Amino acid sequence: MEQVKSRFIEVMEEYWGYESFLPLQSEAMQAIAEGRDSVVVLPTGGGKSLCYQAPAVTQEAISNGGLAVVVSPLISLMKDQVDSLRANGIEAAFINSTLEFEERNQVRARIRAGELRLLYVAPEGLLQESMLTFLATHGNLSYFAIDEAHCIS
């Protein structure tokens, strides 16, 4: 367990510049590392995104190295998160209504090739039969993260 925590700290420092956890981040990341379901409620600015982003980067060291799917209802937030992750050297993408057909195909090709660590999708996009089938067939999924509680309904 301590080895996994230290790996999270290494990744947090390397990609985000953080040298320690905020309250409850370690427990949230540990739950992912152990394959446990969890509900994490933190205040704005409490580091929620890092709770699912850091484990996605460390998955190759602690699990199957697959794809983390993040369900987010806000297109602008998806874009901001993906842009930030890419700027930090983390392979991430989104599929939402702003993408043209060819762009969606490029993201799907990257998923099939195992190039992505995180994929952001809207709730309605995830629940499309074609998306569920594609992810089940080609996704090598590690875990799902629901970024906003109202997506659960």
C-alpha positions as CSV (number, residue, x, y, z in Angstrom):
1,M,0.0,0.0,0.0
2,E,2.8,2.4,0.9
3,Q,4.5,1.6,-2.5
4,V,1.3,2.5,-4.3
5,K,1.0,5.8,-2.4
6,S,4.6,6.7,-3.1
7,R,4.0,6.0,-6.8
8,F,1.0,8.3,-6.8
9,I,3.2,11.0,-5.2
10,E,5.9,10.5,-7.8
11,V,3.3,10.9,-10.6
12,M,1.7,13.9,-9.0
13,E,5.0,15.6,-8.7
14,E,6.2,14.7,-12.2
15,Y,3.0,15.7,-14.1
16,W,1.3,18.3,-11.8
17,G,4.1,19.5,-9.5
18,Y,2.4,18.4,-6.3
19,E,4.5,16.9,-3.5
20,S,1.7,15.8,-1.2
21,F,-1.9,14.8,-1.1
22,L,-4.8,17.0,-0.2
23,P,-7.3,15.6,2.3
24,L,-9.0,12.3,1.1
25,Q,-7.0,12.2,-2.2
26,S,-4.8,9.3,-1.0
27,E,-7.9,7.3,0.0
28,A,-9.7,7.9,-3.2
29,M,-6.7,6.9,-5.3
30,Q,-6.1,3.9,-3.2
31,A,-9.7,2.7,-3.8
32,I,-9.0,2.9,-7.6
33,A,-5.7,1.0,-7.2
34,E,-7.5,-1.7,-5.3
35,G,-10.4,-1.9,-7.8
36,R,-12.9,-0.8,-5.2
37,D,-15.9,1.4,-6.0
38,S,-16.0,4.7,-4.1
39,V,-17.9,7.9,-3.9
40,V,-15.6,10.9,-3.3
41,V,-17.2,14.2,-2.3
42,L,-14.8,17.1,-2.0
43,P,-15.2,20.9,-2.1
44,T,-14.4,23.0,-5.1
45,G,-10.7,23.2,-5.3
46,G,-10.3,20.0,-3.2
47,G,-8.5,18.1,-6.0
48,K,-11.2,15.8,-7.2
49,S,-9.9,15.5,-10.8
50,L,-6.5,14.5,-9.6
51,C,-8.2,11.6,-7.7
52,Y,-9.0,9.9,-11.0
53,Q,-6.3,11.4,-13.2
54,A,-3.2,10.3,-11.2
55,P,-4.4,6.6,-11.0
56,A,-4.9,6.6,-14.8
57,V,-1.2,7.5,-15.2
58,T,0.0,5.0,-12.7
59,Q,-2.2,2.1,-14.0
60,E,0.6,0.5,-15.9
61,A,2.4,0.1,-12.6
62,I,-0.5,-1.1,-10.5
63,S,-3.1,-2.7,-12.8
64,N,-3.8,-3.6,-16.4
65,G,-2.7,-0.3,-17.9
66,G,-6.1,0.3,-19.5
67,L,-8.3,3.2,-20.2
68,A,-10.0,5.3,-17.6
69,V,-13.3,6.7,-18.8
70,V,-14.4,10.0,-17.2
71,V,-18.1,10.9,-17.5
72,S,-18.5,14.6,-17.5
73,P,-21.5,16.6,-18.6
74,L,-19.7,19.8,-19.4
75,I,-18.1,20.1,-22.8
76,S,-16.0,23.1,-21.9
77,L,-14.7,21.3,-18.8
78,M,-13.8,18.2,-20.9
79,K,-11.8,20.3,-23.3
80,D,-10.0,22.2,-20.5
81,Q,-9.2,18.9,-18.7
82,V,-7.9,17.2,-21.8
83,D,-5.9,20.3,-22.9
84,S,-4.3,20.4,-19.5
85,L,-3.5,16.7,-19.4
86,R,-2.0,16.8,-22.9
87,A,0.1,19.9,-21.9
88,N,1.5,17.8,-19.0
89,G,2.4,14.9,-21.4
90,I,-0.6,12.6,-20.5
91,E,-2.4,11.0,-23.4
92,A,-6.1,12.0,-23.1
93,A,-9.0,12.7,-25.4
94,F,-12.7,13.4,-25.4
95,I,-15.6,12.3,-27.5
96,N,-18.5,14.7,-27.6
97,S,-20.8,16.6,-29.9
98,T,-18.1,19.1,-30.9
99,L,-16.1,16.5,-32.8
100,E,-16.5,15.9,-36.5
101,F,-16.9,12.3,-37.7
102,E,-13.2,12.0,-38.7
103,E,-12.1,13.3,-35.3
104,R,-14.2,10.7,-33.5
105,N,-12.6,8.1,-35.7
106,Q,-9.2,9.3,-34.8
107,V,-10.0,9.0,-31.1
108,R,-11.4,5.5,-31.6
109,A,-8.3,4.5,-33.4
110,R,-6.1,5.8,-30.5
111,I,-8.3,3.8,-28.1
112,R,-7.9,0.6,-30.2
113,A,-4.1,1.2,-30.3
114,G,-4.0,1.6,-26.5
115,E,-2.6,5.1,-26.7
116,L,-4.9,6.9,-24.3
117,R,-4.9,6.9,-20.5
118,L,-8.1,8.9,-20.1
119,L,-11.2,9.4,-22.2
120,Y,-13.8,12.0,-21.4
121,V,-17.4,11.4,-22.5
122,A,-20.8,13.0,-21.8
123,P,-23.4,10.8,-20.0
124,E,-25.6,10.7,-23.1
125,G,-22.7,9.8,-25.3
126,L,-21.6,7.0,-23.0
127,L,-25.0,5.5,-23.0
128,Q,-25.3,5.1,-26.7
129,E,-25.3,1.5,-27.6
130,S,-22.5,2.0,-30.2
131,M,-20.2,3.6,-27.6
132,L,-20.9,0.9,-25.0
133,T,-20.2,-1.8,-27.5
134,F,-17.0,-0.1,-28.8
135,L,-15.6,0.4,-25.2
136,A,-16.5,-3.2,-24.2
137,T,-14.8,-4.5,-27.4
138,H,-11.8,-2.2,-27.8
139,G,-11.4,-0.2,-24.6
140,N,-9.3,-2.3,-22.3
141,L,-11.1,-0.4,-19.5
142,S,-9.5,0.2,-16.1
143,Y,-12.2,2.1,-14.4
144,F,-15.0,4.7,-14.8
145,A,-15.0,8.1,-13.0
146,I,-18.1,10.2,-12.8
147,D,-16.9,13.8,-12.5
148,E,-20.2,15.4,-11.5
149,A,-22.6,13.8,-9.1
150,H,-25.7,14.7,-11.2
151,C,-24.4,12.4,-13.9
152,I,-25.2,9.4,-11.8
153,S,-28.9,9.8,-12.4
